[in-house]
Amino acid sequence: MLNQKEILSTIEMIDQQHLDIRTITMGISLLSCCDPDPKRACEKVYEKICRRAEKLVKTGQDIEDEFGIPIVNKRISVTPMALVAGASETEDYVPFALALDRAAQSCGVNFIGGYSALVQKGLTRADGKLIRSIPEALARTELVCSSVNVGSTRAGINMDAVALMGRVIKDTAAATADRDGLGCAKLVVFCNAVEDNPFMAGAFHGPGEAETVINVGVSGPGVVYHALQAVKGQSLDVAAETIKKTAFRVTRMGQLVAQEASRRLGVPFGIVDLSLAPTPAIGDSVARILEELGLEVC
């Protein structure tokens, strides 16, 4: 049971310390959309995303209004598209990106992630075709985000994929030069990518995930920074314990939102991810946390 002090503390975190739910992300498996006919596969992709996520944005807005917790983004992540498009008899994967973009526009979400390939150990023909299509795909879409996992602790680093991605990044910048190379802001090159990441641009719905899940991402730099100010000058053990307790409180709020969204949408609750990624807001930066811990300047 929450006491008055905890409730007031949470209100202060939201009001003064930049705490927010960065995203509610619905992960959707598209493996059932595989089809030898690429046009039919794209139709299946569009239909399934719209059917599953049609109420996502409204549900997020309702929770935001009822609980008074800011929810900045509503997003969708899907099965890495190389796995879906690989079943189709086509050399052109850009229509799959266009189908994702249309679905995202129809659902009203901020972004859709999953125009992705997992190539940490080697490239299939489908992986290669998808990766080479990334510059055009990101130039012709508004809401699609792309990611490629080129390495892992277990498999090592696929240097052929690294070399290929270097060229793809350069080509993506050129293809979106009229928008200051915006395509590159929607592209992530990973090592050790996780399958349930709710954050863009690297979100995708991994092959080991359920049919549909709700993942929530919470923003925490400002809250952690303010918590450390209260124990200024104390030992590193005290600072570590403060960070741990603060992360728990922040994550619990994310869990509340995730469980509520899960219940209303009839979709299983996946994970809560606490992000220390900075925002443009003053004081909402991991750099300030490091300086508060004793680093002279960041």
C-alpha positions in Angstrom: 0.0 0.0 0.0 1.4 3.4 -1.0 1.7 5.9 1.8 1.3 9.7 1.6 5.0 10.3 1.5 5.5 8.0 -1.5 2.6 9.5 -3.4 4.0 13.0 -2.9 7.4 11.8 -3.8 6.1 10.4 -7.1 4.3 13.6 -7.9 7.5 15.6 -7.3 9.4 13.2 -9.6 6.9 13.8 -12.4 6.5 17.6 -11.8 10.1 18.6 -11.2 12.5 15.8 -12.1 11.4 15.0 -15.7 10.0 11.6 -14.9 7.8 10.2 -17.6 6.8 7.0 -19.3 8.9 7.4 -22.4 6.9 4.8 -24.4 4.3 2.2 -24.4 5.4 -0.2 -27.2 3.3 -3.0 -28.5 5.3 -5.9 -29.9 3.6 -7.8 -32.7 4.8 -11.1 -34.3 4.5 -11.0 -38.0 5.7 -14.5 -38.7 2.1 -15.5 -39.6 2.3 -12.9 -42.4 4.9 -14.8 -44.5 3.7 -15.4 -48.0 5.5 -16.3 -51.3 3.6 -13.4 -52.9 5.2 -10.2 -51.7 2.1 -8.1 -52.4 -0.1 -10.5 -50.4 2.5 -10.6 -47.6 2.5 -6.8 -47.3 -1.3 -6.8 -47.2 -1.1 -9.3 -44.3 1.5 -7.2 -42.5 -0.7 -4.0 -42.8 -3.9 -5.8 -41.7 -2.4 -7.6 -38.7 -0.7 -4.5 -37.3 -3.8 -2.4 -37.7 -6.0 -5.1 -36.1 -3.7 -5.6 -33.1 -2.7 -2.0 -32.4 -5.9 0.0 -33.4 -6.6 0.9 -29.7 -3.0 1.4 -28.5 -2.9 5.2 -28.8 -6.3 5.8 -27.3 -5.5 3.4 -24.4 -2.3 5.3 -23.7 -4.0 8.6 -23.7 -6.8 7.3 -21.4 -4.2 6.0 -18.9 -2.3 9.3 -19.1 -5.4 11.3 -18.3 -6.6 9.0 -15.5 -3.3 8.6 -13.7 -1.7 11.9 -14.5 1.5 10.2 -15.6 3.0 11.6 -18.8 3.3 9.0 -21.6 5.4 10.6 -24.3 5.3 8.0 -27.1 3.1 5.2 -28.3 5.0 2.8 -30.5 4.9 -0.6 -32.3 7.7 -3.1 -32.7 7.5 -6.0 -35.1 9.3 -9.2 -36.0 12.6 -8.5 -37.8 11.4 -7.9 -41.3 14.2 -10.0 -42.9 12.6 -13.0 -41.3 9.1 -12.2 -42.8 10.2 -10.9 -46.2 12.6 -13.8 -46.7 9.6 -16.1 -47.5 8.6 -13.9 -50.4 9.8 -14.3 -54.0 11.1 -10.7 -54.5 14.3 -8.8 -54.7 12.7 -5.5 -53.5 12.0 -5.3 -49.8 11.1 -1.6 -49.8 7.3 -2.4 -50.1 7.5 -4.1 -46.7 8.8 -0.8 -45.2 6.0 1.1 -46.9 3.4 -1.3 -45.5 4.9 -0.8 -42.0 4.7 3.0 -42.5 1.1 2.9 -43.7 0.1 0.7 -40.7 1.8 3.1 -38.3 0.1 6.1 -39.8 -3.3 4.3 -39.6 -2.8 3.4 -35.9 -1.5 6.9 -35.1 1.7 5.8 -33.3 4.9 7.8 -33.2 7.2 5.2 -34.6 7.3 1.6 -35.8 10.4 -0.5 -35.4 11.5 -3.8 -36.8 12.8 -3.1 -40.3 15.6 -5.2 -39.0 18.1 -8.1 -39.6 20.0 -10.2 -37.1 23.4 -11.0 -38.7 25.8 -11.4 -35.7 27.1 -14.7 -37.2 26.3 -14.4 -40.9 24.0 -13.0 -43.5 21.3 -14.9 -45.3 20.2 -13.8 -48.8 17.1 -12.2 -47.1 19.3 -10.3 -44.6 21.5 -8.9 -47.4 18.5 -7.8 -49.5 17.0 -6.0 -46.5 20.2 -4.3 -45.4 20.8 -3.0 -48.9 17.3 -1.7 -49.1 17.6 0.4 -45.9 18.6 3.7 -47.5 15.7 3.8 -49.8 13.3 2.4 -47.2 14.1 5.1 -44.7 14.1 7.8 -47.4 10.5 6.8 -48.5 9.0 6.4 -45.0 8.2 8.7 -42.1 7.7 6.5 -39.1 9.8 3.3 -39.9 12.9 2.6 -37.8 15.6 0.1 -38.8 18.2 -1.8 -36.9 20.9 -4.4 -37.6 22.6 -6.6 -35.0 26.1 -7.2 -36.2 27.7 -8.8 -33.2 27.2 -10.6 -29.9 29.4 -11.8 -27.0 28.8 -15.4 -28.0 29.1 -15.1 -31.8 31.7 -12.3 -32.0 31.5 -9.5 -34.6 30.4 -10.1 -38.2 33.0 -7.8 -39.8 31.4 -8.3 -43.3 28.2 -6.9 -41.9 30.1 -4.0 -40.2 31.7 -3.1 -43.5 28.3 -3.3 -45.3 26.6 -1.2 -42.6 29.3 1.5 -43.0 28.3 1.9 -46.6 24.6 1.7 -45.8 24.8 4.5 -43.2 26.6 6.7 -45.7 24.0 5.9 -48.4 21.2 6.6 -45.9 22.6 10.0 -45.1 22.8 10.8 -48.8 19.3 9.5 -49.5 17.9 11.8 -46.8 20.2 14.7 -47.3 17.3 17.0 -48.0 16.2 16.4 -44.4 19.7 16.7 -42.8 20.3 13.0 -43.1 17.3 12.2 -40.9 17.3 8.5 -42.1 20.4 7.9 -39.9 18.5 9.0 -36.8 16.1 6.1 -37.5 18.8 3.5 -37.9 20.7 1.6 -35.2 23.7 -0.8 -35.5 23.8 -3.1 -32.5 25.9 -5.6 -30.7 24.0 -7.9 -28.2 20.6 -6.5 -29.2 17.8 -7.7 -26.9 14.5 -9.1 -28.3 12.2 -6.9 -26.2 13.6 -3.4 -26.4 10.8 -0.8 -26.4 13.0 2.1 -27.4 13.5 3.4 -30.9 15.2 3.3 -33.2 16.3 -0.1 -32.1 13.1 -1.8 -31.1 12.1 -5.1 -32.7 9.9 -8.0 -31.6 12.3 -10.9 -31.3 11.6 -14.5 -32.5 11.5 -15.7 -28.9 8.7 -13.3 -27.9 4.9 -14.0 -27.6 2.4 -13.3 -30.3 1.7 -9.8 -28.9 3.1 -8.1 -25.8 3.1 -4.7 -24.1 6.6 -3.3 -23.2 7.0 0.0 -21.3 10.1 2.3 -21.3 10.6 4.7 -18.4 12.9 7.8 -18.4 15.0 8.2 -15.3 18.1 10.5 -15.6 16.5 13.5 -13.9 15.1 11.4 -11.0 18.4 9.6 -10.4 20.3 12.9 -10.5 18.0 14.5 -7.9 18.1 11.5 -5.7 22.0 11.6 -5.7 21.9 15.3 -4.7 20.3 14.3 -1.4 23.3 12.0 -0.5 26.0 14.3 -1.8 29.4 13.7 -0.2 28.5 10.2 1.1 30.3 7.0 0.2 29.9 5.2 -3.1 28.0 2.4 -1.3 25.3 4.9 -0.2 25.1 6.3 -3.8 24.7 2.8 -5.2 21.9 2.0 -2.8 20.2 5.3 -3.5 20.3 4.6 -7.3 19.0 1.1 -6.7 16.0 2.3 -4.6 15.3 5.2 -7.0 15.3 2.8 -10.0 12.9 0.5 -8.1 10.4 3.3 -7.5 10.6 4.6 -11.1 10.2 1.0 -12.5 7.2 0.4 -10.2 5.4 3.3 -11.8 6.2 1.9 -15.2 4.9 -1.5 -14.1 1.6 0.1 -13.0 1.2 1.7 -16.5 2.2 -1.5 -18.2 -0.2 -3.7 -16.3 -3.0 -1.3 -16.8 -2.4 -1.1 -20.6 -2.1 -4.9 -20.7 -5.4 -5.3 -19.0 -7.3 -2.8 -21.2 -5.8 -4.1 -24.4 -6.1 -7.8 -23.5 -2.4 -8.2 -24.3 0.3 -9.9 -22.1 2.6 -7.6 -20.1 6.2 -8.0 -21.2 8.9 -5.9 -19.6 9.6 -2.5 -18.1 12.9 -0.9 -19.2 14.4 2.0 -17.3 16.3 4.3 -19.7 19.1 6.6 -18.7 19.1 8.1 -22.2 19.1 11.9 -22.0 16.4 14.3 -23.3 16.8 18.0 -24.2 15.4 19.0 -20.9 17.9 20.7 -18.5 19.2 18.3 -15.9 17.7 15.2 -17.6 21.0 13.8 -18.6 23.2 10.8 -17.5 26.1 13.2 -17.7 24.8 15.0 -14.6 24.6 11.7 -12.8 28.2 10.9 -13.5 29.3 14.3 -12.3 27.2 13.9 -9.2 29.1 10.6 -8.5 32.4 12.5 -8.6 33.5 12.7 -12.3 35.0 16.2 -12.7 33.4 17.0 -16.0 31.4 15.1 -18.6 
